[in-house]
Amino acid sequence: MARGARLDAYPARLRRSVRRVKVGLRKSGVDYFRGDGSDWIALAGLLLTVPAITLLTVATPVWADPAALVLPIVAGGLLLRPASLLALYAAAAGALIVESAVLGPYPEGAARVTPGTVLVVAACGLFGLLIAQFRARVGVPWRRGGTMLFDLRERIRVQSALPRLPQGWHHEMALRPAGGQSFSGDFVVAARTHGGRTLEVVLTDVSGKGMDAGSRALLLSGAFGGLLGSLPPHGFLPAANGYLLRQDWDEGFATSIHLVLDLDSGDYELLSAGHLPALQLHAGSGRWEEKSGEGPLLGVYDGADFHPVKGSLRPGDVLMLFTDGLVEAADRDIAEGIDRLTGEADRYVASGFEGAAWHLIEACAKDVNDDRALLLITREA
């Protein structure tokens, strides 16, 4: 019985050992691709490719050129840390020496190790080392860098999502970063407060554009989203101004417009921090009216006052909030841009404004090298 038990226990121990090895390899792989683990697996794999390429070059020099050693070197620049990369370079240098010794001097025939081959491999190695050192300094491996940027972009998108409105209201937003990039200096934060009876929306235009302003916009959107709804409406812009001043950025100003809309009555207040006026379409007259509060830019000086302007959205009325990239251009002033925007918006009065935000940006500022954002709020007739 004891001998049989030992025989039965051996396969069980073997299965447990195999399972531990599998779990360890899986964990190492996951940690590596998350950027948290060692790069020894990638180093071992690339080191094995060096002799494989060397043997292929010696066996079939017509099909495998000595310069093929740049392939593991380029891959190493993307995958390895600088210290591991030096080990790979040493292996590649040794492979070049072996290939040169086996194939013979380069003047005696083609497909030999020439000075040009050495220069190409060395140049690729230098570029790979620079990339690896940059990644090490930033602290974000290449395999996580793209994921992190995607995550940042999605966070901005989620923070800019508008809350669902009750029946009888329609809203939509379109945002177009400068140069077709994924990051914008324009952003929106919104929330329904006071038990859902009030809609608060803040449209902000950070100084700069595109990627230059995107990181600051991400930071501000998170901070503004935390402030919105946590403070009385008249306390939001002073708090946002103080927060921006504390950042002490070299290019740290921003414009912002804060809408506080009562969803029961349609009454609203607009508070502005150096932002362009909002535009309201009065359904009764069919005319557009500029609505703007008074206040300085955010991040300019402390103790700024922001004075609201009041209005009301009746059934059929439309309110537009937008940034300067939509109406400002080098060949026209802002007044002309606003006239063009209202002229294009008039086309949607009869059919309704559903889907109009994106089309208005296309019509008014399609190829403008600036961030553009447009928010439409409609009270249905």
HUTA-V206280 format. One record per helix or strand. SS is the DSSP state (2 for helix, 1 for strand). FROM is the first residue (numbers start at 1). TO is the last residue. Records with the same first field share a line. If there is no record, write none. Layout:
SS=FROM-TO + FROM-TO
This chain:
2=2-34 + 40-59 + 66-79 + 82-103 + 106-108 + 115-138 + 142-159 + 178-180 + 210-227 + 233-247 + 324-326 + 334-348 + 356-365
1=169-176 + 186-193 + 198-206 + 254-262 + 267-274 + 278-282 + 287-291 + 294-294 + 298-298 + 307-307 + 309-312 + 318-322 + 329-329 + 332-332 + 372-379
